Amino acid sequence: MEAPQRKHVGPQTVAFVEHRGAHSQIGSVYHALYQWAGRVGVRPTGPAFTVFLEPPDEVNWTAGRFEVCLPVPKGTAASGDVAVRDLPALDVLSTVVGGPYRDMPAHYSEFLAWVAVEGEATAGPPREVYLVHPGPDGAGDPKKFRTEIQFPVGP
């Protein structure tokens, strides 16, 4: 885990699909989301990310609720199972972790332990931003994956 830092994340328009199920199944949802973007001619405007819909201490890795998001240009229209909305700007505590996604629960535990030791307080469910991830076909070396974990915080 890289040293956590406080940063500001600007507002974004995202295309998203709500996923209910295992965290390990999110890759297949991204595959479908990227296929949708290709079909409707939308180019992503930033890295894909997942918004957890449960508080950090209640994340269910096997049967959770997640919004699987792809940043898109403002004015993109929703279609089919894909919704579009604007996310507001927010301040976050952020760290970057490496390795396979199966290690994410341990990374969250480490990050939350750091948050507690430092006396910080989270202000909502986390996000995962996929900086280096599998390609559209699902291929890639998990040892090279890099994911930014973001926890919203107050100003």
C-alpha positions as CSV (number, residue, x, y, z in Angstrom):
1,M,0.0,0.0,0.0
2,E,1.3,3.4,-0.9
3,A,1.2,6.2,1.6
4,P,-2.4,7.4,1.9
5,Q,-3.0,11.0,0.9
6,R,-5.9,13.5,1.0
7,K,-7.1,14.7,-2.5
8,H,-10.0,16.3,-4.3
9,V,-11.9,14.4,-6.9
10,G,-13.8,16.6,-9.4
11,P,-17.4,16.0,-10.5
12,Q,-17.9,13.4,-13.2
13,T,-20.6,12.1,-15.5
14,V,-20.7,8.3,-15.4
15,A,-22.4,5.5,-17.2
16,F,-23.1,2.7,-14.6
17,V,-24.7,-0.6,-13.9
18,E,-25.7,-1.6,-10.4
19,H,-24.2,-5.0,-9.6
20,R,-25.6,-7.2,-6.7
21,G,-23.3,-10.1,-6.1
22,A,-19.7,-11.1,-5.6
23,H,-16.9,-8.5,-5.9
24,S,-15.1,-11.1,-8.0
25,Q,-17.8,-10.8,-10.7
26,I,-17.3,-7.1,-11.3
27,G,-15.0,-7.8,-14.2
28,S,-17.8,-9.3,-16.3
29,V,-20.0,-6.3,-15.6
30,Y,-17.1,-4.0,-16.9
31,H,-16.9,-6.2,-20.0
32,A,-20.6,-5.6,-20.7
33,L,-20.2,-1.9,-19.9
34,Y,-17.3,-1.4,-22.3
35,Q,-19.3,-3.4,-25.0
36,W,-22.2,-1.0,-24.4
37,A,-19.9,2.0,-24.8
38,G,-18.5,0.6,-28.1
39,R,-22.0,0.0,-29.5
40,V,-23.3,3.5,-28.7
41,G,-20.0,5.2,-29.7
42,V,-19.0,6.6,-26.3
43,R,-15.4,7.0,-25.4
44,P,-14.6,6.9,-21.7
45,T,-13.2,10.1,-20.3
46,G,-11.2,8.5,-17.5
47,P,-10.4,5.3,-15.7
48,A,-13.2,2.9,-14.8
49,F,-14.2,2.7,-11.1
50,T,-16.6,0.9,-8.7
51,V,-18.6,2.7,-6.1
52,F,-19.5,0.5,-3.1
53,L,-23.0,1.0,-1.9
54,E,-22.4,-0.2,1.7
55,P,-20.5,1.4,4.5
56,P,-16.9,0.4,4.8
57,D,-17.4,-1.8,7.8
58,E,-20.3,-3.6,6.2
59,V,-18.9,-4.5,2.8
60,N,-20.0,-7.9,1.7
61,W,-17.3,-9.3,-0.7
62,T,-19.5,-12.3,-1.7
63,A,-22.9,-10.7,-2.0
64,G,-22.5,-6.9,-2.0
65,R,-24.0,-3.9,-3.8
66,F,-21.8,-2.0,-6.2
67,E,-22.1,0.6,-9.0
68,V,-19.8,-0.3,-11.8
69,C,-18.9,3.1,-13.4
70,L,-17.3,4.3,-16.6
71,P,-16.7,8.1,-16.8
72,V,-18.3,9.4,-20.0
73,P,-18.9,12.8,-21.7
74,K,-21.6,15.0,-20.2
75,G,-24.8,14.6,-22.3
76,T,-24.3,10.8,-22.8
77,A,-27.7,9.1,-22.9
78,A,-28.7,6.1,-20.9
79,S,-29.9,3.0,-22.7
80,G,-30.8,-0.6,-21.9
81,D,-29.4,-1.6,-18.5
82,V,-26.9,1.3,-18.4
83,A,-27.9,4.4,-16.5
84,V,-26.1,7.8,-16.6
85,R,-25.7,10.3,-13.8
86,D,-23.5,13.1,-12.5
87,L,-21.4,12.4,-9.5
88,P,-20.5,15.4,-7.3
89,A,-17.0,16.4,-6.4
90,L,-15.7,15.0,-3.2
91,D,-12.6,15.0,-0.9
92,V,-11.1,11.5,-0.3
93,L,-8.4,9.7,1.5
94,S,-6.6,7.7,-1.2
95,T,-4.0,5.0,-1.5
96,V,-2.8,2.9,-4.4
97,V,-2.4,-0.9,-4.1
98,G,-1.0,-3.5,-6.4
99,G,-1.8,-7.1,-7.3
100,P,-4.7,-9.3,-8.0
101,Y,-8.2,-8.3,-7.0
102,R,-8.6,-11.3,-4.7
103,D,-6.3,-9.4,-2.4
104,M,-8.6,-6.3,-2.1
105,P,-10.2,-7.3,1.2
106,A,-6.7,-7.4,2.9
107,H,-5.9,-4.0,1.3
108,Y,-9.1,-2.5,2.7
109,S,-8.3,-3.9,6.2
110,E,-4.8,-2.4,6.0
111,F,-6.1,1.0,4.8
112,L,-8.9,1.1,7.4
113,A,-6.4,0.3,10.1
114,W,-4.3,3.2,8.9
115,V,-7.4,5.5,9.0
116,A,-8.1,4.5,12.6
117,V,-4.4,5.0,13.8
118,E,-4.3,8.4,12.1
119,G,-7.6,9.5,13.7
120,E,-9.2,10.1,10.4
121,A,-12.9,9.4,9.8
122,T,-14.5,8.2,6.5
123,A,-17.7,9.9,5.3
124,G,-19.2,7.2,3.1
125,P,-18.7,4.1,1.1
126,P,-15.4,3.6,-0.8
127,R,-14.5,3.6,-4.5
128,E,-12.0,1.6,-6.4
129,V,-10.4,3.3,-9.4
130,Y,-8.7,0.8,-11.8
131,L,-5.4,2.4,-12.9
132,V,-3.9,-0.8,-14.5
133,H,-6.5,-3.5,-15.1
134,P,-7.3,-6.4,-17.4
135,G,-7.9,-5.5,-21.0
136,P,-11.4,-5.5,-22.6
137,D,-11.0,-9.2,-23.2
138,G,-10.2,-9.9,-19.5
139,A,-6.6,-10.6,-20.2
140,G,-3.8,-9.2,-18.1
141,D,-1.2,-10.1,-15.5
142,P,-2.8,-9.7,-12.0
143,K,0.6,-9.0,-10.5
144,K,0.7,-5.7,-12.5
145,F,-2.8,-4.5,-11.6
146,R,-2.9,-1.1,-9.8
147,T,-6.0,0.0,-8.0
148,E,-6.6,3.3,-6.2
149,I,-8.9,2.9,-3.1
150,Q,-10.7,6.1,-2.2
151,F,-12.7,6.8,1.0
152,P,-14.8,10.0,1.1
153,V,-13.9,12.3,4.0
154,G,-15.2,15.6,5.3
155,P,-13.6,18.9,4.2
